[in-house]
């Protein structure tokens, strides 16, 4: 997929639901650790049983299950709020449907706690308002058994990227955060994003409850370090805030399109590729260049990929050669494949031509 195709899809996703006249609604997402109250690790069978118990109540329906058929996301039948596991079975998230005020959200949250806390307390567990799970080191930090979370955890644990990261790739399983969404219109959403970027630092300090005792980090907002010094921060666009005001819609979507994780699944196993974006070549840029991790270079070649629609895959392959795109990989010692892919909009057919690069 080219960058322009990605931007087109992003615009369809983000802009299609915007109304001309928006109402004043707020959306809130809250994450909390589920903690064993006697100082032991969280028993994930207790947390899974919580979801099974809630699923049997008439107020809730199961919306998602994991690979073992355990409910992992529930929806409240009347409010449409969702209660789910966030990345691990040790963290619970409340994703509130839009409300007219924060007070309305608070009342719904208190109602859920009155149901949930007694169920957990029967087994010496409870939800606690912490930014980091206090028993993170002892816990089973395995991801919730769905492809999305398994893929994310494997990505964060990837080595050989050249980036210096912290030593806690499973951090997503034990940190907690919050999100606030506002209803916006097409004519004001950039202004609101710019405003929220300006108050992000103040917002972070208001929720500075994530001090991490295992490291000498002089901050109570360790969540930021976990994100920025992991592979999430490989590209600066993935973490932090945009350093200036967005001046146009195109600027916003160009920045949004620069965030990605690249993965391929072969025989049930996930492989992760370090993408090289806008790599300078002989006479321009290829759409994508992928270089396998060092340990996979014998089994997998590097890829120089050109994508088009309503043209010819052979034409794209010739463009790779004419513009000398492979010259960007002169220092690479493994095999290189040239890949031309064409999509015919009318027939919906894909055509792919692959050729080994001769040095």
Long-range contacts (C-beta under 8 A, 24 or more apart in sequence): 1-307, 2-287, 2-307, 3-254, 3-257, 3-287, 5-307, 6-257, 7-253, 7-254, 7-256, 7-257, 10-253, 10-256, 10-257, 11-253, 14-253, 14-256, 15-186, 18-184, 18-185, 18-186, 18-189, 19-185, 20-185, 20-186, 21-185, 22-183, 22-184, 22-185, 23-183, 24-100, 24-183, 25-98, 25-99, 25-100, 25-182, 25-183, 26-98, 26-99, 26-100, 26-101, 26-102, 26-105, 26-180, 26-181, 26-182, 26-183, 27-96, 27-97, 27-98, 27-99, 27-179, 27-180, 27-181, 27-182, 28-94, 28-96, 28-99, 28-102, 28-105, 28-178, 28-179, 28-180, 28-181, 29-93, 29-94, 29-95, 29-96, 29-178, 29-179, 29-180, 29-181, 30-93, 30-94, 30-96, 30-109, 30-178, 31-86, 31-91, 31-92, 31-93, 31-94, 31-176, 31-177, 31-178, 32-91, 32-92, 32-93, 32-94, 32-127, 32-128, 32-129, 32-130, 32-176, 33-90, 33-91, 33-127, 33-128, 33-130, 33-132, 33-133, 33-134, 33-174, 33-176, 34-90, 34-91, 34-92, 34-120, 34-125, 34-126, 34-127, 34-128, 35-125, 35-126, 35-127, 35-128, 35-130, 35-133, 35-134, 35-135, 36-124, 36-125, 36-135, 37-121, 37-124, 37-125, 37-126, 38-124, 39-135, 40-135, 40-138, 41-135, 41-138, 41-139, 41-140, 42-89, 42-90, 42-125, 42-133, 42-135, 42-139, 42-140, 43-123, 43-125, 44-89, 44-90, 44-140, 46-120, 46-123, 46-125, 47-85, 47-89, 47-90, 47-92, 47-120, 47-125, 48-89, 49-123, 50-116, 50-119, 50-120, 51-83, 51-85, 53-119, 54-83, 54-115, 54-116, 54-119, 57-115, 64-146, 66-144, 66-145, 66-146, 67-145, 67-146, 68-145, 70-145, 72-144, 72-146, 79-108, 81-108, 81-112, 83-112, 85-144, 86-176, 87-143, 87-144, 87-149, 87-152, 87-153, 87-172, 87-173, 88-139, 88-140, 88-141, 88-142, 88-143, 88-144, 88-149, 88-172, 88-173, 88-174, 89-140, 89-142, 89-144, 90-133, 90-139, 90-140, 90-141, 90-173, 90-174, 91-133, 91-173, 91-174, 91-176, 92-116, 92-127, 98-181, 98-183, 129-209, 130-176, 130-209, 130-210, 131-175, 131-176, 131-177, 131-207, 131-208, 131-209, 131-210, 131-211, 131-221, 131-222, 131-223, 132-174, 132-175, 132-176, 132-210, 132-211, 132-212, 132-222, 132-223, 133-174, 133-175, 133-176, 136-173, 136-174, 137-214, 139-173, 139-174, 141-170, 141-173, 141-174, 142-173, 143-172, 143-173, 150-270, 151-261, 151-263, 151-270, 152-261, 154-270, 154-272, 155-231, 155-261, 155-263, 155-272, 156-230, 156-231, 156-232, 158-231, 158-272, 158-293, 159-293, 160-293, 160-294, 160-295, 161-231, 161-234, 161-274, 161-293, 162-274, 163-231, 163-233, 163-234, 164-229, 165-229, 165-230, 165-231, 166-215, 166-225, 166-226, 166-229, 166-230, 168-226, 168-230, 169-230, 169-231, 171-226, 171-230, 175-210, 175-222, 175-223, 175-226, 176-210, 177-207, 177-223, 178-207, 190-246, 190-248, 190-249, 190-252, 193-246, 193-252, 194-245, 194-246, 197-241, 197-242, 197-245, 200-241, 235-259, 262-290, 271-296, 271-300, 276-328, 279-328, 280-328, 281-323, 281-324, 281-325, 281-326, 281-327, 281-328, 282-323, 282-324, 282-325, 282-327, 282-328, 283-322, 283-323, 283-324, 284-323, 284-325, 285-325, 286-320, 286-323, 286-325, 286-328, 289-325, 289-328, 289-329, 291-329, 291-332, 292-334, 297-333, 297-334, 298-334, 301-334, 301-335, 301-336, 301-337, 301-356, 302-329, 302-332, 302-334, 302-335, 302-336, 302-337, 303-336, 303-337, 303-339, 304-328, 304-329, 304-336, 304-337, 304-338, 304-339, 304-357, 305-339, 305-341, 306-339, 306-340, 306-341, 307-341, 307-342, 307-343, 308-340, 308-341, 308-342, 308-343, 309-342, 309-343, 309-344, 309-345, 310-342, 310-343, 310-344, 310-345, 310-346, 311-342, 312-342, 312-351, 313-340, 313-341, 313-342, 313-351, 313-352, 313-353, 314-340, 314-353, 315-340, 315-342, 316-340, 316-341, 316-342, 316-353, 317-353, 317-355, 326-357
